[in-house]
Amino acid sequence: MEYPDLDSHTRQELQSIKDNGKEIEDRFYKYLEFGTGGLRGEIGAGTNRINKYIVRWATRGLAEYIKKEGPIAAERGVVIAYDSRHDSREFAEEAGLVLAHEGIKAYVFEELTATPELSFAVRELGAIAGIVITASHNPPQYNGYKVYWEDGGQIPPEIAREITVEINQVGDELTVASSDKQSAIEKGLFVYIGKEIDDRYNEKLKTLSIHPELGKQMSADLNIIYTPLHGTGNKPVRRILKEMGYENVWVVPEQEHPDPNFSTVKYPNPEEHEAFTLAIKMADKVNADIILGTDPDTDRVGVVVKNQQGKYIVLTGNQLGALLLEYILSQKKAAGKLPSNGVVLKTIVTSELGRAIASAYGLDTVDTLTGFKFIGEKIKEYEETGGKTFVFGYEESYGYLIGDFVRDKDAVQACMMTVEMAAFYKSKGMTLYEALLVLFEKYGYYQEGLISRTLKGKDGQEKIQSIMDKFRFHTPREIVGQKVVRFEDYLIGTAYDQQGNTLPLNLPQSNVLKFILEDESWLAIRPSGTEPKIKFYFATRAPSLEEAQRRCLSLSEFCRKI
């Protein structure tokens, strides 16, 4: 509060907490950590909050890292996008003006933009890096700062560590210098971008269609409900569906426009079934075949379909991923376009159903750590070595990628392909739910679940650590009556089997534990990298749907007791 140039809003906020010791401790006991992808935290004053000073501080560190890459890197510039959250545009422009002050060109989107388009724009403009201001599907009080590198993927851990070193050398976040916007624009160091990049991205989306004729053929027969959940998806998703010929698209009016408070939902997250309450009411009125819902930055999509009783149910991320994978592989094979060295990428906490499908079509499946940046890294590796051809990538948390002109999960791609898939199956007299049952009959009955618990503050972090320590150092030999046949500790990079043999996991270090049981069920435990949460993932495979659900329920109850 003694800093003379502190803005009045921040000064008032600090004044309001000056007698609250616990609040002061929580806001200042550490700096917001620059994790593997960037920053995320509650909006507010303090070093353990996200605000314009922390954004400037992080950007100055990024700028120093870019300058060490050489003058050409600075000339290539950084693309900046932002979502519909509180302060997102301000933070985006603050970042751009710090970069401009350091002689690095900033390309800033004119209006809120989906995260996957940011990834595309980095590649399309030949930029050295990208920044997107978003907290994805977090509650309204959060915002974040994600950094991308020149390949369009989120920065890998080694670059994140080096940027962190630079940030930690910046010093006082209150005194980081930035340019005046007008002078930065005049010098060509602050450039607004928009329509031209939108158009190029949209044209690339069209190249992914396997049956482009279906839009016109099935337009009158396929009823679609879409909700952007108050975020960035409204324009790009509606545009691509319309241009592909799908006319019967209704948008949930209460959730159509950007709203930083996400006022109609508890969480703006398509993983939360409650997020679809208004969409399902609307779907009942128009007898919709399918409901699509994207999160605020449009990198995740949830899908709702009718079951055999005519009731709308939300597909899990694993189920939609399996459906998309089967559709893409079967149709590419039928067209003779399935690469012989094709590869499917998924994370270690994603269902094994994807591996079974890929194997049936002669494709390899490669697991990565949790987080789509690791899928992006693998795509880059295969592109450079020519060893494998990327076909599809997905994770259980509703993230999918079909075309590698984007290097992060892309809900616009996924919406377009899901609608095409629904049109294809409807042309054969099937619903998407019936297509899912056919998958189970063909490959086995898979069920999955996720339980996450939010544990805030210093006490919460300590509790999360104690749970991880308990399972790491006192490894259970049996879970829900099933022997643990393999234990994987990704922090030390080692797997252990029943006989005590050790095997390397050959993945980067990550605080994840995974237990594989004798009936092919598995359980994984990991702290979230972006939120104060601990997550329990579990999955089963059985000869019948009822048995798979029973086993899944047992694992769910085990996790809830923890």
C-alpha positions as CSV (number, residue, x, y, z in Angstrom):
1,M,0.0,0.0,0.0
2,E,3.0,2.3,0.3
3,Y,3.7,2.1,-3.4
4,P,2.8,5.7,-4.6
5,D,1.6,4.7,-8.2
6,L,-0.7,1.9,-7.0
7,D,-4.0,2.2,-8.8
8,S,-7.0,3.3,-6.7
9,H,-9.0,0.0,-7.2
10,T,-6.2,-2.1,-5.8
11,R,-5.5,0.3,-3.0
12,Q,-9.2,0.2,-1.9
13,E,-9.2,-3.6,-2.1
14,L,-6.1,-3.8,0.1
15,Q,-7.5,-1.3,2.5
16,S,-10.6,-3.5,3.0
17,I,-8.5,-6.5,4.2
18,K,-5.8,-4.6,6.2
19,D,-7.1,-6.0,9.5
20,N,-7.8,-9.5,8.3
21,G,-4.6,-11.5,9.0
22,K,-5.8,-14.8,7.5
23,E,-6.9,-13.1,4.3
24,I,-3.6,-11.3,4.1
25,E,-1.7,-14.5,4.6
26,D,-3.7,-16.3,1.9
27,R,-3.1,-13.5,-0.6
28,F,0.6,-13.0,0.1
29,Y,2.1,-16.2,1.5
30,K,3.5,-17.0,-1.9
31,Y,3.6,-15.8,-5.5
32,L,1.0,-17.3,-7.9
33,E,3.0,-20.2,-9.3
34,F,3.9,-20.3,-13.0
35,G,3.1,-24.0,-13.6
36,T,3.6,-26.1,-16.6
37,G,1.2,-24.0,-18.7
38,G,1.2,-20.6,-17.0
39,L,-0.7,-19.0,-14.2
40,R,-4.2,-19.5,-12.8
41,G,-5.8,-18.1,-9.7
42,E,-8.5,-16.0,-8.1
43,I,-8.8,-12.5,-9.4
44,G,-7.8,-9.9,-6.8
45,A,-5.0,-7.9,-5.2
46,G,-2.0,-9.8,-3.8
47,T,0.9,-11.9,-5.0
48,N,-1.1,-15.1,-4.7
49,R,-3.9,-13.7,-6.9
50,I,-4.1,-12.8,-10.6
51,N,-4.2,-9.1,-11.4
52,K,-2.7,-6.7,-13.8
53,Y,0.6,-6.4,-11.8
54,I,1.0,-10.2,-11.8
55,V,0.2,-10.4,-15.5
56,R,2.9,-7.7,-16.2
57,W,5.3,-9.6,-14.0
58,A,4.8,-12.9,-15.8
59,T,4.9,-11.2,-19.2
60,R,8.2,-9.5,-18.4
61,G,9.7,-12.9,-17.5
62,L,8.4,-14.3,-20.8
63,A,9.8,-11.3,-22.7
64,E,13.3,-11.9,-21.2
65,Y,13.2,-15.6,-22.2
66,I,12.1,-14.6,-25.8
67,K,14.9,-12.0,-26.0
68,K,17.5,-14.7,-25.1
69,E,16.2,-16.6,-28.1
70,G,17.6,-13.8,-30.3
71,P,16.4,-10.7,-32.2
72,I,14.5,-12.8,-34.8
73,A,12.3,-14.3,-32.1
74,A,11.3,-10.8,-30.9
75,E,10.5,-9.8,-34.5
76,R,8.2,-12.9,-34.9
77,G,6.1,-11.7,-32.0
78,V,3.5,-13.1,-29.6
79,V,-0.2,-13.7,-30.3
80,I,-2.6,-12.9,-27.5
81,A,-6.2,-14.0,-27.1
82,Y,-8.7,-13.8,-24.3
83,D,-12.1,-15.2,-23.2
84,S,-15.2,-13.7,-21.6
85,R,-14.0,-13.6,-18.0
86,H,-13.6,-10.6,-15.7
87,D,-10.6,-8.5,-16.7
88,S,-9.6,-10.8,-19.6
89,R,-9.4,-8.0,-22.2
90,E,-7.5,-5.8,-19.8
91,F,-5.0,-8.5,-18.9
92,A,-4.5,-9.3,-22.6
93,E,-3.7,-5.7,-23.4
94,E,-1.5,-5.3,-20.4
95,A,0.5,-8.3,-21.6
96,G,0.8,-6.8,-25.1
97,L,2.0,-3.5,-23.8
98,V,4.7,-5.1,-21.7
99,L,5.9,-7.1,-24.7
100,A,5.9,-3.9,-26.8
101,H,8.0,-2.1,-24.2
102,E,10.5,-4.9,-24.5
103,G,10.6,-4.6,-28.3
104,I,8.5,-7.7,-29.0
105,K,5.6,-7.4,-31.4
106,A,2.2,-8.3,-29.9
107,Y,-0.7,-9.5,-32.1
108,V,-3.8,-9.0,-30.0
109,F,-7.2,-10.3,-31.0
110,E,-9.8,-7.6,-31.4
111,E,-12.5,-9.6,-29.6
112,L,-12.8,-12.6,-27.4
113,T,-11.5,-15.7,-29.2
114,A,-11.5,-19.4,-28.6
115,T,-8.3,-20.9,-27.3
116,P,-7.8,-23.3,-30.2
117,E,-7.9,-20.4,-32.7
118,L,-5.0,-18.8,-30.6
119,S,-3.0,-22.0,-31.2
120,F,-3.8,-21.9,-34.9
121,A,-2.9,-18.2,-35.1
122,V,0.6,-18.8,-33.5
123,R,1.3,-21.2,-36.3
124,E,-0.3,-19.2,-39.1
125,L,1.5,-16.0,-38.2
126,G,4.8,-17.7,-37.5
127,A,4.9,-16.2,-34.0
128,I,7.4,-17.3,-31.4
129,A,4.8,-17.7,-28.7
130,G,1.1,-17.2,-27.7
131,I,-0.7,-16.1,-24.6
132,V,-4.4,-16.8,-23.8
133,I,-6.1,-15.1,-20.9
134,T,-8.5,-17.7,-19.6
135,A,-9.3,-19.9,-16.6
136,S,-11.1,-22.4,-18.9
137,H,-14.0,-23.9,-17.0
138,N,-13.2,-22.5,-13.5
139,P,-15.8,-20.5,-11.5
140,P,-16.2,-16.8,-12.3
141,Q,-13.8,-15.5,-9.6
142,Y,-10.8,-17.1,-11.5
143,N,-8.7,-16.1,-14.4
144,G,-5.5,-17.4,-15.9
145,Y,-2.6,-16.9,-18.3
146,K,-1.6,-19.8,-20.5
147,V,1.6,-19.7,-22.6
148,Y,2.0,-21.4,-26.0
149,W,5.2,-21.9,-28.0
150,E,6.0,-21.6,-31.7
151,D,4.5,-25.0,-32.7
152,G,1.1,-23.8,-31.3
153,G,1.2,-26.2,-28.3
154,Q,1.3,-25.2,-24.7
155,I,4.9,-24.7,-23.5
156,P,6.5,-27.9,-22.4
157,P,7.8,-28.3,-18.8
158,E,11.5,-27.4,-19.7
159,I,10.5,-24.1,-21.2
160,A,8.1,-23.4,-18.4
161,R,11.0,-23.9,-15.9
162,E,13.2,-21.5,-17.8
163,I,10.5,-18.9,-18.0
164,T,9.9,-19.3,-14.3
165,V,13.6,-18.6,-13.7
166,E,13.3,-15.3,-15.7
167,I,10.1,-14.3,-13.9
168,N,11.7,-14.9,-10.5
169,Q,14.4,-12.4,-11.5
170,V,12.0,-9.7,-12.5
171,G,11.7,-8.3,-9.0
172,D,8.9,-6.0,-7.8
173,E,5.8,-6.7,-9.8
174,L,4.5,-3.2,-9.1
175,T,7.2,-1.5,-11.1
176,V,7.3,-3.5,-14.3
177,A,7.3,-1.0,-17.2
178,S,4.9,-1.1,-20.2
179,S,4.3,0.9,-23.3
180,D,1.7,3.5,-24.0
181,K,-0.9,1.8,-26.3
182,Q,-1.0,4.5,-28.9
183,S,2.8,4.8,-29.3
184,A,3.1,1.0,-29.4
185,I,0.5,0.9,-32.2
186,E,2.4,3.6,-34.1
187,K,5.6,1.7,-33.8
188,G,4.0,-1.5,-35.1
189,L,4.6,-3.3,-31.9
190,F,0.9,-3.7,-30.9
191,V,-1.3,-5.0,-33.7
192,Y,-5.0,-5.9,-33.5
193,I,-6.0,-9.1,-35.5
194,G,-9.3,-10.7,-36.2
195,K,-11.4,-11.5,-39.3
196,E,-8.6,-12.7,-41.6
197,I,-7.4,-15.2,-39.0
198,D,-11.0,-16.3,-38.3
199,D,-11.5,-17.0,-42.0
200,R,-8.3,-19.0,-42.4
201,Y,-9.1,-21.1,-39.3
202,N,-12.7,-21.7,-40.5
203,E,-11.4,-22.9,-43.9
204,K,-9.0,-25.3,-42.2
205,L,-11.9,-26.7,-40.2
206,K,-13.8,-27.6,-43.4
207,T,-10.9,-29.8,-44.6
208,L,-11.5,-32.2,-41.7
209,S,-15.0,-33.3,-42.9
210,I,-15.1,-36.9,-44.1
211,H,-18.6,-36.6,-45.5
212,P,-19.2,-32.9,-46.3
213,E,-22.3,-33.8,-48.3
214,L,-24.1,-34.9,-45.1
215,G,-24.8,-31.3,-44.1
216,K,-27.1,-30.6,-47.0
217,Q,-28.5,-34.2,-47.2
218,M,-29.5,-34.3,-43.5
219,S,-30.0,-30.7,-42.7
220,A,-33.8,-30.9,-42.4
221,D,-33.7,-34.1,-40.4
222,L,-31.1,-33.3,-37.7
223,N,-32.1,-31.0,-34.9
224,I,-29.2,-29.5,-32.9
225,I,-29.1,-27.5,-29.7
226,Y,-25.9,-25.6,-28.8
227,T,-24.8,-23.6,-25.8
228,P,-21.6,-21.7,-25.5
229,L,-22.1,-21.4,-21.7
230,H,-21.6,-17.6,-21.9
231,G,-18.2,-18.1,-23.5
232,T,-16.3,-17.7,-26.7
233,G,-17.8,-20.5,-28.8
234,N,-21.0,-18.8,-30.1
235,K,-19.5,-17.4,-33.3
236,P,-17.0,-20.0,-34.4
237,V,-19.3,-23.0,-33.7
238,R,-22.4,-21.6,-35.3
239,R,-20.4,-20.4,-38.3
240,I,-18.8,-23.8,-39.1
241,L,-22.1,-25.7,-38.6
242,K,-23.9,-23.2,-40.9
243,E,-21.3,-23.3,-43.6
244,M,-21.3,-27.1,-43.5
245,G,-25.0,-27.0,-44.3
246,Y,-26.5,-27.7,-40.9
247,E,-29.5,-25.3,-40.6
248,N,-31.5,-26.6,-37.7
249,V,-29.3,-25.2,-34.9
250,W,-30.9,-23.6,-31.9
251,V,-28.7,-21.7,-29.4
252,V,-29.8,-21.5,-25.8
253,P,-30.7,-17.8,-25.6
254,E,-30.0,-17.4,-21.9
255,Q,-26.4,-18.6,-22.4
256,E,-25.7,-17.2,-25.9
257,H,-23.9,-14.0,-25.0
258,P,-20.6,-13.5,-23.1
259,D,-21.2,-13.2,-19.3
260,P,-18.2,-13.1,-17.0
261,N,-20.4,-14.2,-14.1
262,F,-21.7,-17.3,-16.0
263,S,-25.0,-16.4,-14.3
264,T,-27.1,-19.4,-15.4
265,V,-24.8,-22.1,-14.2
266,K,-23.0,-23.1,-11.0
267,Y,-19.9,-24.0,-13.1
268,P,-19.4,-23.2,-16.8
269,N,-18.1,-26.7,-17.4
270,P,-19.6,-29.2,-19.8
271,E,-18.4,-32.0,-17.6
272,E,-21.0,-30.8,-15.0
273,H,-24.4,-32.3,-16.0
274,E,-26.2,-29.3,-14.4
275,A,-24.6,-27.0,-17.1
276,F,-27.1,-28.6,-19.6
277,T,-30.3,-28.0,-17.6
278,L,-31.5,-25.1,-19.9
279,A,-30.3,-26.9,-23.1
280,I,-32.2,-30.1,-22.2
281,K,-35.4,-28.1,-21.6
282,M,-35.0,-26.5,-25.0
283,A,-34.2,-29.9,-26.6
284,D,-37.5,-31.3,-25.3
285,K,-39.4,-28.6,-27.1
286,V,-37.8,-29.1,-30.5
287,N,-37.1,-32.9,-30.2
288,A,-33.4,-32.4,-30.6
289,D,-31.2,-35.2,-31.7
290,I,-28.1,-33.8,-30.1
291,I,-27.0,-31.1,-27.6
292,L,-23.5,-29.6,-27.7
293,G,-22.0,-27.4,-24.9
294,T,-18.6,-25.8,-25.0
295,D,-16.7,-24.3,-22.0
296,P,-15.8,-20.5,-21.8
297,D,-12.6,-20.8,-23.9
298,T,-14.1,-23.4,-26.3
299,D,-11.4,-26.1,-25.9
300,R,-13.8,-28.6,-24.3
301,V,-17.2,-29.9,-25.5
302,G,-19.8,-32.0,-23.8
303,V,-22.5,-33.8,-25.8
304,V,-26.0,-34.9,-24.7
305,V,-27.9,-37.6,-26.6
306,K,-31.2,-39.5,-26.2
307,N,-31.0,-43.0,-24.7
308,Q,-33.3,-45.9,-25.7
309,Q,-36.0,-44.6,-23.3
310,G,-36.0,-41.2,-25.0
311,K,-34.3,-39.5,-22.0
312,Y,-31.4,-37.1,-22.6
313,I,-28.1,-38.3,-21.1
314,V,-24.7,-36.6,-21.0
315,L,-22.0,-38.7,-22.6
316,T,-18.7,-38.9,-20.7
317,G,-15.6,-37.6,-22.3
318,N,-14.4,-41.1,-22.7
319,Q,-17.6,-42.2,-24.5
320,L,-17.6,-39.3,-27.0
321,G,-13.9,-39.8,-27.6
322,A,-14.5,-43.5,-28.4
323,L,-17.4,-42.6,-30.7
324,L,-15.4,-40.0,-32.6
325,L,-12.5,-42.4,-32.9
326,E,-14.6,-45.3,-34.3
327,Y,-16.3,-42.9,-36.8
328,I,-13.1,-41.4,-38.0
329,L,-11.2,-44.6,-38.4
330,S,-14.0,-46.6,-39.9
331,Q,-14.8,-43.9,-42.5
332,K,-11.2,-43.2,-43.4
333,K,-10.6,-46.9,-43.8
334,A,-13.7,-47.2,-46.1
335,A,-12.3,-44.3,-48.1
336,G,-8.8,-45.9,-48.3
337,K,-7.3,-42.9,-46.4
338,L,-6.2,-44.6,-43.1
339,P,-2.4,-44.2,-42.8
340,S,-0.5,-47.4,-42.2
341,N,1.6,-45.7,-39.6
342,G,-1.3,-43.9,-37.9
343,V,-1.2,-43.2,-34.2
344,V,-3.9,-42.3,-31.6
345,L,-2.8,-40.3,-28.6
346,K,-4.5,-40.3,-25.2
347,T,-3.6,-39.6,-21.6
348,I,-2.8,-42.1,-18.9
349,V,-6.2,-41.4,-17.2
350,T,-8.2,-41.9,-20.4
351,S,-10.3,-45.1,-21.0
352,E,-8.6,-48.1,-22.6
353,L,-11.5,-48.4,-25.0
354,G,-9.7,-46.1,-27.3
355,R,-6.7,-48.5,-27.4
356,A,-9.0,-51.4,-28.3
357,I,-10.6,-49.4,-31.1
358,A,-7.3,-48.2,-32.6
359,S,-5.9,-51.7,-32.4
360,A,-8.8,-53.1,-34.3
361,Y,-7.9,-50.8,-37.2
362,G,-4.2,-51.6,-37.0
363,L,-3.2,-48.3,-35.3
364,D,-0.9,-47.8,-32.3
365,T,-2.1,-46.0,-29.2
366,V,0.5,-43.9,-27.3
367,D,-0.2,-42.7,-23.7
368,T,0.9,-39.3,-22.5
369,L,0.7,-37.6,-19.1
370,T,-2.5,-35.8,-18.2
371,G,-2.8,-32.4,-20.0
372,F,-3.2,-31.8,-23.7
373,K,0.2,-30.1,-24.0
374,F,1.8,-33.6,-23.8
375,I,-0.4,-34.7,-26.8
376,G,0.8,-31.6,-28.6
377,E,4.4,-32.4,-27.8
378,K,4.0,-35.9,-29.3
379,I,2.4,-34.5,-32.5
380,K,5.4,-32.2,-32.9
381,E,7.8,-35.1,-32.3
382,Y,6.1,-37.3,-35.0
383,E,6.1,-34.3,-37.4
384,E,9.8,-33.8,-36.9
385,T,10.8,-37.5,-37.1
386,G,8.2,-38.7,-39.6
387,G,7.8,-41.9,-37.5
388,K,4.1,-41.8,-37.1
389,T,1.1,-40.0,-38.6
390,F,-1.3,-38.4,-36.1
391,V,-4.9,-39.4,-36.6
392,F,-6.7,-38.4,-33.4
393,G,-6.0,-37.3,-29.8
394,Y,-8.2,-37.1,-26.8
395,E,-8.5,-37.0,-23.0
396,E,-11.2,-38.0,-20.6
397,S,-11.9,-34.4,-19.6
398,Y,-13.8,-33.6,-22.8
399,G,-10.8,-32.5,-25.0
400,Y,-10.4,-33.7,-28.6
401,L,-8.2,-32.9,-31.6
402,I,-8.7,-34.1,-35.1
403,G,-6.7,-31.8,-37.3
404,D,-3.1,-30.9,-36.2
405,F,-3.3,-27.4,-37.6
406,V,-4.2,-26.7,-34.0
407,R,-2.0,-28.1,-31.2
408,D,-4.4,-28.0,-28.3
409,K,-7.8,-29.5,-27.7
410,D,-10.3,-27.9,-30.0
411,A,-14.0,-27.9,-29.3
412,V,-14.9,-26.2,-32.6
413,Q,-13.4,-29.2,-34.5
414,A,-15.1,-31.6,-32.1
415,C,-18.5,-29.9,-32.5
416,M,-18.3,-30.0,-36.3
417,M,-17.2,-33.7,-36.4
418,T,-19.7,-34.8,-33.7
419,V,-22.6,-33.2,-35.7
420,E,-21.3,-34.9,-38.9
421,M,-21.1,-38.2,-37.0
422,A,-24.7,-37.8,-35.7
423,A,-25.9,-37.1,-39.2
424,F,-24.1,-40.1,-40.5
425,Y,-25.6,-42.5,-38.0
426,K,-29.1,-40.9,-38.4
427,S,-28.8,-41.5,-42.1
428,K,-28.4,-45.2,-41.2
429,G,-31.4,-45.1,-38.8
430,M,-29.3,-45.0,-35.6
431,T,-28.9,-42.6,-32.7
432,L,-25.5,-41.8,-31.2
433,Y,-26.5,-43.7,-28.1
434,E,-27.2,-46.8,-30.2
435,A,-23.8,-46.4,-31.9
436,L,-22.3,-46.4,-28.4
437,L,-24.0,-49.6,-27.5
438,V,-22.7,-51.2,-30.7
439,L,-19.2,-50.1,-29.6
440,F,-19.6,-51.8,-26.3
441,E,-20.8,-55.0,-28.0
442,K,-17.9,-54.9,-30.3
443,Y,-15.0,-54.1,-27.9
444,G,-16.3,-54.8,-24.3
445,Y,-18.2,-52.9,-21.7
446,Y,-16.2,-50.0,-20.4
447,Q,-17.2,-47.6,-17.6
448,E,-15.3,-44.7,-16.1
449,G,-15.6,-42.2,-13.3
450,L,-14.0,-39.2,-11.7
451,I,-14.2,-37.7,-8.2
452,S,-12.5,-34.4,-7.5
453,R,-12.3,-32.6,-4.2
454,T,-11.4,-28.9,-3.8
455,L,-9.1,-28.2,-0.9
456,K,-8.2,-24.5,-0.8
457,G,-5.4,-22.6,0.8
458,K,-2.3,-23.7,2.7
459,D,-4.2,-26.3,4.8
460,G,-5.8,-27.8,1.6
461,Q,-2.4,-28.2,-0.1
462,E,-1.0,-30.0,3.0
463,K,-4.0,-32.4,3.0
464,I,-3.6,-33.1,-0.7
465,Q,0.1,-33.9,-0.1
466,S,-0.7,-36.2,2.9
467,I,-3.1,-38.2,0.7
468,M,-0.5,-38.6,-2.0
469,D,2.1,-39.6,0.6
470,K,-0.2,-42.2,2.1
471,F,-0.7,-44.0,-1.2
472,R,2.8,-43.6,-2.4
473,F,4.6,-44.8,0.7
474,H,1.9,-47.3,2.0
475,T,0.9,-48.8,-1.3
476,P,-2.3,-50.9,-1.0
477,R,-2.0,-54.5,-2.1
478,E,-5.7,-54.8,-2.7
479,I,-8.4,-52.3,-3.7
480,V,-12.2,-53.2,-3.6
481,G,-11.4,-56.9,-3.2
482,Q,-9.1,-57.0,-6.2
483,K,-5.3,-57.5,-6.1
484,V,-3.1,-54.6,-7.3
485,V,-1.2,-56.3,-10.1
486,R,0.7,-53.2,-11.1
487,F,1.6,-49.9,-9.3
488,E,2.8,-46.9,-11.4
489,D,4.5,-43.9,-9.7
490,Y,5.0,-41.2,-12.4
491,L,6.9,-38.9,-10.0
492,I,9.8,-41.3,-9.9
493,G,9.0,-42.8,-13.3
494,T,8.7,-46.4,-12.2
495,A,6.2,-49.2,-12.3
496,Y,6.1,-52.2,-10.0
497,D,4.4,-55.5,-10.6
498,Q,3.3,-58.3,-8.1
499,Q,6.6,-60.0,-8.3
500,G,8.5,-56.9,-7.3
501,N,9.9,-56.3,-10.7
502,T,10.5,-52.6,-11.7
503,L,10.0,-51.1,-15.1
504,P,10.6,-47.6,-16.4
505,L,7.6,-45.6,-17.4
506,N,9.4,-43.4,-20.0
507,L,7.3,-40.3,-19.4
508,P,8.2,-37.0,-17.8
509,Q,7.9,-36.7,-14.0
510,S,4.4,-36.0,-12.7
511,N,2.8,-36.4,-9.3
512,V,0.4,-39.2,-10.4
513,L,-0.2,-42.7,-8.9
514,K,-1.9,-45.4,-10.8
515,F,-3.1,-48.9,-9.6
516,I,-4.0,-51.6,-12.1
517,L,-6.2,-54.3,-10.6
518,E,-6.5,-58.0,-11.6
519,D,-9.9,-57.6,-13.2
520,E,-8.5,-54.9,-15.6
521,S,-10.0,-52.1,-13.5
522,W,-7.7,-49.2,-12.6
523,L,-7.5,-46.2,-10.2
524,A,-5.4,-43.1,-10.6
525,I,-4.8,-40.3,-8.1
526,R,-3.3,-36.9,-8.9
527,P,-3.4,-33.3,-7.7
528,S,-4.7,-30.8,-10.3
529,G,-2.0,-28.7,-11.9
530,T,-4.3,-25.7,-12.3
531,E,-6.7,-25.8,-9.3
532,P,-6.6,-26.6,-5.6
533,K,-8.0,-30.1,-6.2
534,I,-7.2,-33.7,-5.8
535,K,-8.6,-36.0,-8.5
536,F,-9.5,-39.7,-8.4
537,Y,-9.9,-41.4,-11.8
538,F,-11.2,-44.9,-12.1
539,A,-12.3,-47.3,-14.9
540,T,-13.6,-50.8,-15.4
541,R,-14.1,-53.3,-18.2
542,A,-16.5,-56.2,-17.9
543,P,-18.5,-58.7,-20.0
544,S,-21.8,-56.8,-19.4
545,L,-22.8,-53.2,-18.9
546,E,-24.3,-54.0,-15.5
547,E,-21.2,-55.7,-14.2
548,A,-19.0,-52.8,-15.5
549,Q,-21.3,-50.3,-13.7
550,R,-21.2,-52.4,-10.5
551,R,-17.4,-52.4,-10.5
552,C,-17.3,-48.7,-11.2
553,L,-19.6,-48.0,-8.3
554,S,-17.3,-50.0,-5.9
555,L,-14.3,-47.9,-7.0
556,S,-16.4,-44.7,-6.6
557,E,-17.3,-45.6,-3.0
558,F,-13.7,-46.4,-2.2
559,C,-12.6,-43.0,-3.4
560,R,-15.4,-41.2,-1.6
561,K,-14.3,-42.8,1.7
562,I,-10.7,-41.5,1.2
